[in-house]
Amino acid sequence: MEGRSYLRLLLIMMATAVSSIALNRLGIDKENILMFFMVGVLLVTALTRGYRFGIIASFISVMAFNYFFAEPLHTFVINNTNDIALIFFFLTASVISSSLTVRFQRQLLISQKNERTAKLLYEVLQRLLNVTGEANIAQQGIRCIKEYTGCDSVVELNESSQIYKSDSFIFDEGLKIMEIPIMGLARKLGTLKIYGSGPSLNIEKKWIANAVAAQIGIVLDRELIYNERENIKIAMEREHLKSNLLRSISHDLRTPLTGITGASSYILQRSKSLDMKSIEHLAKDINEQAVWLTTMVENILNMTRIENGKLEVKKQIEVVEDIVNDAVSHVNGLSERPFCIKMPKELIAIPMDGKMIAQVLINLLDNAITHTSKDAPVELSVFQRDGYVEFNVADGGKGIDPAMANKIFDAFVTSGKCGSDGKRGIGLGLAICKAIVESHGGSIWAGKSSLGGALFAFTLPCMKDYSNQAK
């Protein structure tokens, strides 16, 4: 780089001297020629880097002017006092102007470097902010190091004890050339290790590596804070769900237990005076209340398994009609209202956990009975379509409240009203239906039925889909 600067200095001074001689022969005064030398000095300063080139050009210009234009010519002796003053002022002005020019150049270089630095930091931060998850953040930082420094790197995180590296990188501690701590706001989060086959990084690349490590720390800290907040939020929601569950259970168990206790006590006290018809009626009431309690307890147990991630689906080939009939037999109140089942003529057998799907149908049918009057029709229909079987439970009630449409399958969501049987649900049935259906690879939704009320439908994959899943 310096060799080129010296060459430019020599060429510019030679060109300036030759041009000055030519201008002098054309009759240009030596004072103006000295200004032409000033142009040469400024040109040298602009095309080179550093103070010394401008100062050297100033002295060369003075010597050339003295040799070619000051009396006596072709010597370095100066007899004229005016020439001495002229040369002195020229030398002073040229040194000052070249120094100022070099200073401006350096300020320009600093501002350009600061701009590049700010742009690099912005690019790195944007790339890191666009990813989530500890692993993705670490890998993005590794890619930035490779792109901006040309070196491989490894990110070691303290909290998770994970080590991240690029897929093609092979560990060799002998190639480690730099180690940078990844700092969060309050603690050290990990270490960024730089590896390379060459010498240590230059100052600029070291600065880039430190900047990337700092940005990784900022983004990881944000990720940790976000995860902590989410964990706190989840814990609060769980506590809220537990409170709702306990409150709902304590309220809703009272009604059926009171009915069972009252009916059984009445039978015990009046067993000798009651006729068989009355006993059968009371026994039926006890049975209905017990079935309702059994369903509710089953839902609570299923919800507990879902929350703990222990909902086990044991699939085997089941006949759909058998599952439908089994579910219908466990629902009280269907015989007392208009109810029909629509099944296809052909036999349908699909992979499912029969007990769970029966529970889904029981919950949907019980939901239809609970939220409609006793004269409202209920319809259960099954269709086989391309690749899946669809189950529909429709009723002739008032339909779904628009305010509940988007959250109807959430846990503990209820209408807040008692059903036609005087009971109020605890808001678990539909949430459990959704979890069970989705665990089977199906989908569930709600809408408006052709009977004028609510429609709840879900699909299950057929044999073809199941065999693919099994593979």
C-alpha positions as CSV (number, residue, x, y, z in Angstrom):
1,M,0.0,0.0,0.0
2,E,2.8,2.4,0.9
3,G,4.7,1.5,-2.2
4,R,1.8,2.7,-4.4
5,S,1.6,5.9,-2.4
6,Y,5.3,6.7,-3.0
7,L,4.8,5.9,-6.7
8,R,1.8,8.3,-6.9
9,L,3.9,10.9,-5.1
10,L,6.8,10.6,-7.5
11,L,4.5,10.6,-10.7
12,I,2.5,13.6,-9.5
13,M,5.6,15.6,-8.6
14,M,7.2,14.8,-11.9
15,A,4.1,15.8,-13.8
16,T,3.7,19.0,-11.8
17,A,7.4,20.0,-12.4
18,V,7.2,19.3,-16.2
19,S,3.9,21.1,-16.5
20,S,5.3,24.1,-14.5
21,I,8.3,24.3,-16.9
22,A,5.9,24.3,-19.8
23,L,3.7,27.0,-18.3
24,N,6.8,29.1,-17.5
25,R,7.9,29.0,-21.2
26,L,4.4,30.1,-22.1
27,G,4.9,33.3,-20.0
28,I,3.2,32.3,-16.8
29,D,4.6,34.2,-13.7
30,K,6.5,32.1,-11.2
31,E,4.1,33.2,-8.4
32,N,1.3,31.5,-10.3
33,I,3.5,28.5,-11.0
34,L,4.0,28.2,-7.3
35,M,0.2,27.9,-6.9
36,F,0.3,25.2,-9.5
37,F,2.7,23.3,-7.2
38,M,0.2,23.8,-4.4
39,V,-2.3,21.9,-6.6
40,G,0.1,19.1,-6.9
41,V,0.6,18.9,-3.2
42,L,-3.1,18.8,-2.6
43,L,-3.5,16.1,-5.3
44,V,-0.8,14.0,-3.6
45,T,-2.6,14.4,-0.2
46,A,-5.9,13.3,-1.7
47,L,-4.5,10.2,-3.4
48,T,-2.3,9.0,-0.6
49,R,-2.8,8.1,3.1
50,G,-0.9,9.8,5.9
51,Y,0.6,13.1,6.8
52,R,4.1,12.4,5.5
53,F,3.3,12.2,1.9
54,G,1.8,15.7,1.8
55,I,4.8,17.1,3.7
56,I,7.3,15.3,1.4
57,A,5.4,16.7,-1.6
58,S,5.6,20.2,-0.1
59,F,9.4,20.0,0.3
60,I,9.8,18.5,-3.1
61,S,7.7,21.3,-4.6
62,V,9.8,23.9,-2.8
63,M,13.1,22.4,-4.0
64,A,11.8,22.0,-7.6
65,F,10.5,25.7,-7.6
66,N,13.9,26.8,-6.2
67,Y,15.9,24.8,-8.8
68,F,13.9,25.7,-11.9
69,F,12.4,29.1,-11.3
70,A,14.2,31.0,-8.5
71,E,17.4,33.1,-9.4
72,P,20.0,31.8,-9.8
73,L,18.4,29.0,-11.9
74,H,19.4,25.3,-11.7
75,T,20.9,25.8,-8.2
76,F,19.5,25.5,-4.7
77,V,20.9,29.0,-3.8
78,I,18.3,31.8,-3.2
79,N,19.5,35.4,-3.6
80,N,16.1,37.1,-3.8
81,T,14.5,37.9,-0.4
82,N,11.1,37.9,-2.0
83,D,11.7,34.4,-3.3
84,I,12.6,33.3,0.2
85,A,9.4,34.8,1.7
86,L,7.4,33.3,-1.2
87,I,8.8,29.8,-0.6
88,F,8.4,30.0,3.2
89,F,4.7,31.0,2.9
90,F,4.1,28.3,0.3
91,L,5.7,25.7,2.4
92,T,3.7,26.7,5.5
93,A,0.4,26.8,3.5
94,S,1.0,23.5,1.8
95,V,1.9,21.7,5.0
96,I,-1.2,23.1,6.8
97,S,-3.5,22.3,3.8
98,S,-2.1,18.8,3.5
99,S,-2.5,18.2,7.2
100,L,-6.1,19.4,7.2
101,T,-6.9,17.3,4.1
102,V,-5.4,14.2,5.8
103,R,-7.4,15.0,9.0
104,F,-10.6,15.2,6.9
105,Q,-9.8,11.9,5.2
106,R,-9.3,10.2,8.6
107,Q,-12.6,11.7,9.9
108,L,-14.3,10.4,6.7
109,L,-12.8,6.9,7.2
110,I,-13.9,6.9,10.9
111,S,-17.4,7.9,9.9
112,Q,-17.5,5.3,7.2
113,K,-16.2,2.7,9.6
114,N,-18.8,3.7,12.2
115,E,-21.5,3.5,9.5
116,R,-20.4,0.0,8.5
117,T,-20.2,-1.0,12.2
118,A,-23.8,0.3,12.9
119,K,-25.0,-1.5,9.8
120,L,-23.3,-4.7,10.8
121,L,-24.7,-4.6,14.3
122,Y,-28.2,-3.9,12.9
123,E,-27.9,-6.8,10.4
124,V,-26.7,-9.2,13.2
125,L,-29.4,-8.1,15.6
126,Q,-32.1,-8.3,13.0
127,R,-31.1,-11.8,12.0
128,L,-31.0,-12.9,15.7
129,L,-34.3,-11.2,16.5
130,N,-36.0,-13.0,13.6
131,V,-35.4,-16.4,15.2
132,T,-36.8,-17.9,18.4
133,G,-35.5,-20.8,20.5
134,E,-32.1,-21.2,22.1
135,A,-30.8,-23.6,19.4
136,N,-31.9,-21.3,16.5
137,I,-30.3,-18.2,18.1
138,A,-27.0,-20.1,18.7
139,Q,-27.0,-21.4,15.1
140,Q,-27.7,-18.0,13.7
141,G,-24.9,-16.5,15.7
142,I,-22.5,-19.2,14.4
143,R,-23.6,-18.4,10.8
144,C,-22.9,-14.7,11.5
145,I,-19.4,-15.4,12.8
146,K,-18.7,-17.6,9.7
147,E,-20.0,-14.9,7.3
148,Y,-18.3,-11.9,8.8
149,T,-15.0,-13.4,10.0
150,G,-14.6,-16.5,7.9
151,C,-14.0,-18.6,11.0
152,D,-15.9,-21.6,12.5
153,S,-17.3,-21.2,16.0
154,V,-19.0,-23.1,18.8
155,V,-21.6,-21.7,21.3
156,E,-21.7,-23.4,24.7
157,L,-24.6,-22.4,26.9
158,N,-24.5,-22.7,30.7
159,E,-28.2,-23.1,31.7
160,S,-29.0,-25.9,29.3
161,S,-25.5,-27.3,29.1
162,Q,-25.9,-27.5,25.3
163,I,-23.1,-27.1,22.8
164,Y,-24.0,-25.8,19.3
165,K,-21.8,-25.9,16.2
166,S,-22.2,-26.0,12.5
167,D,-22.9,-29.4,10.9
168,S,-19.6,-29.4,9.0
169,F,-17.3,-28.3,11.8
170,I,-15.1,-30.9,13.6
171,F,-13.7,-30.0,17.1
172,D,-10.0,-29.4,17.4
173,E,-9.0,-27.5,20.5
174,G,-5.6,-26.8,18.9
175,L,-7.4,-24.5,16.3
176,K,-9.1,-22.3,19.0
177,I,-8.0,-18.8,18.5
178,M,-10.4,-16.8,20.6
179,E,-12.9,-17.3,23.5
180,I,-15.6,-14.7,24.3
181,P,-18.1,-14.8,27.2
182,I,-21.8,-14.5,26.3
183,M,-23.2,-12.1,28.9
184,G,-26.8,-11.5,29.8
185,L,-28.1,-8.6,31.8
186,A,-27.3,-10.2,35.2
187,R,-25.2,-13.3,34.5
188,K,-23.0,-15.1,32.1
189,L,-25.1,-17.2,29.7
190,G,-22.4,-19.1,27.9
191,T,-19.2,-18.9,25.8
192,L,-18.5,-18.3,22.1
193,K,-15.4,-20.1,20.9
194,I,-13.8,-19.1,17.6
195,Y,-11.8,-21.7,15.6
196,G,-9.5,-21.1,12.6
197,S,-6.5,-22.6,10.9
198,G,-4.7,-19.3,10.4
199,P,-3.3,-16.7,12.8
200,S,-5.3,-14.8,15.3
201,L,-8.1,-12.5,14.2
202,N,-7.2,-8.9,13.3
203,I,-8.6,-6.0,15.4
204,E,-11.7,-5.5,13.2
205,K,-12.6,-9.2,13.1
206,K,-12.1,-9.4,16.9
207,W,-14.4,-6.5,17.3
208,I,-17.0,-8.2,15.1
209,A,-16.8,-11.4,17.1
210,N,-17.3,-9.5,20.4
211,A,-20.2,-7.7,18.9
212,V,-21.9,-10.9,17.7
213,A,-21.3,-12.5,21.2
214,A,-22.9,-9.4,22.8
215,Q,-25.9,-9.6,20.4
216,I,-26.3,-13.3,21.1
217,G,-26.4,-12.5,24.8
218,I,-29.0,-9.8,24.4
219,V,-31.3,-12.1,22.4
220,L,-30.8,-15.1,24.6
221,D,-31.6,-12.9,27.6
222,R,-34.8,-11.8,25.9
223,E,-35.7,-15.5,25.2
224,L,-35.0,-16.5,28.8
225,I,-37.2,-13.6,30.2
226,Y,-39.9,-14.5,27.7
227,N,-39.8,-18.2,28.8
228,E,-39.9,-17.3,32.4
229,R,-42.9,-15.1,31.9
230,E,-44.6,-17.9,29.9
231,N,-43.9,-20.4,32.7
232,I,-45.3,-18.0,35.3
233,K,-48.3,-17.4,33.1
234,I,-48.9,-21.2,32.6
235,A,-48.5,-21.8,36.3
236,M,-51.0,-19.1,37.1
237,E,-53.4,-20.5,34.5
238,R,-53.0,-24.0,36.0
239,E,-53.8,-22.6,39.5
240,H,-56.8,-20.8,38.0
241,L,-58.0,-24.0,36.3
242,K,-57.6,-26.0,39.6
243,S,-59.6,-23.4,41.4
244,N,-62.3,-23.5,38.8
245,L,-62.3,-27.3,38.9
246,L,-62.6,-27.5,42.6
247,R,-65.3,-24.8,42.7
248,S,-67.3,-26.5,39.9
249,I,-67.0,-30.0,41.4
250,S,-68.0,-28.8,44.8
251,H,-71.1,-27.1,43.4
252,D,-72.1,-29.7,40.8
253,L,-71.6,-32.8,42.9
254,R,-74.0,-31.5,45.5
255,T,-77.1,-31.8,43.2
256,P,-76.7,-35.5,42.1
257,L,-75.5,-36.6,45.5
258,T,-78.4,-34.9,47.2
259,G,-80.7,-36.7,44.8
260,I,-79.1,-40.1,45.4
261,T,-79.1,-39.6,49.1
262,G,-82.7,-38.4,49.2
263,A,-84.0,-41.2,47.0
264,S,-82.1,-44.0,48.8
265,S,-83.1,-42.7,52.2
266,Y,-86.7,-42.5,51.1
267,I,-86.6,-46.1,49.9
268,L,-85.0,-47.3,53.2
269,Q,-87.6,-45.4,55.3
270,R,-90.6,-46.4,53.3
271,S,-89.6,-49.7,51.9
272,K,-92.6,-51.5,53.3
273,S,-95.2,-49.0,52.2
274,L,-93.8,-48.3,48.7
275,D,-95.1,-50.2,45.8
276,M,-92.8,-51.7,43.1
277,K,-93.6,-48.9,40.6
278,S,-92.5,-46.2,43.0
279,I,-89.3,-48.1,44.0
280,E,-88.5,-48.5,40.3
281,H,-89.0,-44.8,39.7
282,L,-86.7,-43.9,42.6
283,A,-84.1,-46.5,41.5
284,K,-84.2,-45.0,38.0
285,D,-83.5,-41.6,39.5
286,I,-80.6,-42.9,41.5
287,N,-79.2,-44.7,38.4
288,E,-79.4,-41.5,36.3
289,Q,-77.6,-39.5,38.9
290,A,-74.9,-42.1,39.3
291,V,-74.4,-42.4,35.6
292,W,-74.0,-38.6,35.4
293,L,-71.5,-38.7,38.2
294,T,-69.6,-41.5,36.5
295,T,-69.4,-39.5,33.3
296,M,-68.2,-36.4,35.1
297,V,-65.5,-38.3,37.1
298,E,-64.4,-40.0,33.8
299,N,-64.1,-36.5,32.2
300,I,-62.1,-35.2,35.2
301,L,-59.7,-38.2,35.0
302,N,-59.3,-37.8,31.3
303,M,-58.6,-34.0,31.7
304,T,-56.0,-34.8,34.3
305,R,-54.3,-37.3,31.9
306,I,-54.4,-34.7,29.1
307,E,-52.8,-32.0,31.3
308,N,-50.1,-34.4,32.4
309,G,-49.5,-35.7,28.9
310,K,-50.5,-39.2,29.8
311,L,-53.4,-39.7,27.5
312,E,-52.7,-43.0,25.9
313,V,-54.5,-43.9,22.7
314,K,-54.7,-47.7,22.2
315,K,-55.9,-48.1,18.7
316,Q,-57.4,-51.2,17.3
317,I,-59.9,-51.9,14.5
318,E,-63.4,-51.2,15.8
319,V,-66.9,-51.4,14.1
320,V,-68.3,-47.9,14.1
321,E,-71.9,-49.1,14.7
322,D,-70.9,-51.0,17.8
323,I,-69.2,-47.9,19.3
324,V,-72.2,-45.7,18.4
325,N,-74.6,-48.2,20.1
326,D,-72.4,-48.5,23.1
327,A,-72.3,-44.7,23.5
328,V,-76.1,-44.3,23.1
329,S,-76.7,-47.0,25.8
330,H,-74.8,-44.9,28.3
331,V,-76.7,-41.7,27.8
332,N,-79.8,-41.1,29.9
333,G,-82.7,-39.1,28.5
334,L,-82.5,-40.0,24.8
335,S,-85.6,-42.3,25.1
336,E,-87.7,-39.4,26.4
337,R,-87.2,-37.1,23.3
338,P,-87.2,-37.4,19.5
339,F,-83.9,-39.1,18.7
340,C,-82.6,-41.0,15.7
341,I,-79.4,-42.6,14.5
342,K,-78.4,-42.4,10.8
343,M,-75.8,-45.0,9.8
344,P,-74.5,-46.0,6.3
345,K,-75.7,-49.3,5.0
346,E,-72.2,-50.8,4.6
347,L,-70.2,-51.9,7.6
348,I,-67.5,-49.4,8.7
349,A,-64.5,-50.5,10.7
350,I,-61.7,-48.1,11.4
351,P,-58.7,-47.9,13.8
352,M,-59.6,-46.1,17.1
353,D,-59.5,-46.4,20.9
354,G,-63.2,-47.5,21.2
355,K,-63.6,-46.5,24.8
356,M,-62.3,-43.0,24.1
357,I,-64.4,-42.4,21.0
358,A,-67.5,-43.7,22.9
359,Q,-66.7,-41.1,25.5
360,V,-66.6,-38.4,22.9
361,L,-70.0,-39.4,21.6
362,I,-71.4,-39.7,25.2
363,N,-70.1,-36.1,25.9
364,L,-71.6,-34.7,22.7
365,L,-75.0,-36.4,23.2
366,D,-75.1,-35.4,26.8
367,N,-74.2,-31.8,25.8
368,A,-77.2,-31.9,23.3
369,I,-79.6,-33.1,26.0
370,T,-78.4,-30.7,28.6
371,H,-78.8,-27.6,26.4
372,T,-82.1,-28.4,24.7
373,S,-85.7,-28.8,25.9
374,K,-87.1,-32.3,26.3
375,D,-89.2,-32.0,23.1
376,A,-86.2,-30.8,20.9
377,P,-84.9,-33.5,18.5
378,V,-81.4,-34.9,18.7
379,E,-79.8,-36.7,15.7
380,L,-76.6,-38.8,15.5
381,S,-75.3,-39.5,12.0
382,V,-72.3,-41.1,10.5
383,F,-70.9,-40.7,7.0
384,Q,-67.9,-42.3,5.3
385,R,-66.1,-39.9,3.0
386,D,-62.8,-40.0,1.1
387,G,-60.2,-41.1,3.6
388,Y,-62.1,-40.5,6.8
389,V,-65.4,-41.1,8.7
390,E,-67.5,-38.2,9.9
391,F,-69.6,-38.2,13.1
392,N,-72.4,-35.5,13.5
393,V,-74.4,-34.8,16.6
394,A,-77.2,-32.3,15.8
395,D,-80.0,-30.9,17.9
396,G,-83.0,-28.7,17.5
397,G,-82.2,-26.3,20.4
398,K,-81.3,-22.6,20.3
399,G,-77.8,-23.1,18.8
400,I,-74.4,-21.9,20.0
401,D,-74.1,-18.5,21.6
402,P,-71.9,-16.4,19.2
403,A,-69.9,-15.1,22.2
404,M,-68.8,-18.6,23.0
405,A,-68.1,-19.8,19.4
406,N,-64.4,-19.2,19.5
407,K,-63.8,-20.8,22.9
408,I,-66.4,-23.5,23.1
409,F,-63.7,-26.3,23.1
410,D,-61.6,-24.6,25.9
411,A,-61.6,-26.2,29.3
412,F,-64.0,-24.9,32.0
413,V,-66.0,-22.9,29.4
414,T,-69.7,-23.1,30.3
415,S,-72.8,-21.2,29.4
416,G,-73.4,-20.6,33.1
417,K,-77.0,-21.9,32.8
418,C,-78.5,-25.1,34.1
419,G,-79.6,-27.7,31.6
420,S,-83.0,-29.2,31.1
421,D,-82.3,-31.7,33.8
422,G,-81.4,-29.1,36.4
423,K,-77.6,-29.8,36.3
424,R,-74.9,-27.5,35.2
425,G,-71.7,-28.9,33.5
426,I,-68.2,-28.1,34.6
427,G,-67.0,-27.3,31.1
428,L,-64.7,-30.3,30.5
429,G,-66.7,-32.4,28.1
430,L,-66.0,-30.6,24.8
431,A,-62.4,-29.9,25.8
432,I,-61.9,-33.6,26.3
433,C,-63.6,-34.4,23.0
434,K,-61.2,-32.1,21.2
435,A,-58.1,-33.7,22.9
436,I,-59.3,-37.2,22.1
437,V,-60.2,-36.6,18.5
438,E,-56.9,-34.8,17.8
439,S,-54.9,-37.6,19.4
440,H,-56.5,-39.9,16.9
441,G,-55.4,-37.6,14.0
442,G,-58.9,-36.2,13.4
443,S,-60.5,-32.8,13.7
444,I,-63.6,-31.5,15.5
445,W,-65.7,-28.4,15.0
446,A,-69.0,-26.8,15.9
447,G,-71.6,-25.0,13.8
448,K,-75.4,-24.7,13.0
449,S,-77.4,-27.8,12.3
450,S,-80.2,-28.4,9.8
451,L,-82.5,-29.0,12.8
452,G,-82.1,-25.3,13.7
453,G,-79.8,-25.8,16.8
454,A,-76.2,-26.7,17.3
455,L,-74.0,-29.1,15.3
456,F,-70.9,-30.8,16.7
457,A,-69.0,-32.9,14.2
458,F,-65.6,-34.7,14.2
459,T,-63.7,-36.9,11.8
460,L,-61.4,-39.9,12.2
461,P,-59.0,-41.2,9.6
462,C,-59.9,-44.5,7.8
463,M,-57.7,-47.6,7.4
464,K,-55.5,-46.1,4.7
465,D,-54.4,-43.2,6.9
466,Y,-53.9,-45.5,9.8
467,S,-51.7,-47.8,7.9
468,N,-49.6,-44.9,6.8
469,Q,-49.3,-43.7,10.3
470,A,-48.3,-47.1,11.5
471,K,-45.5,-47.2,9.0
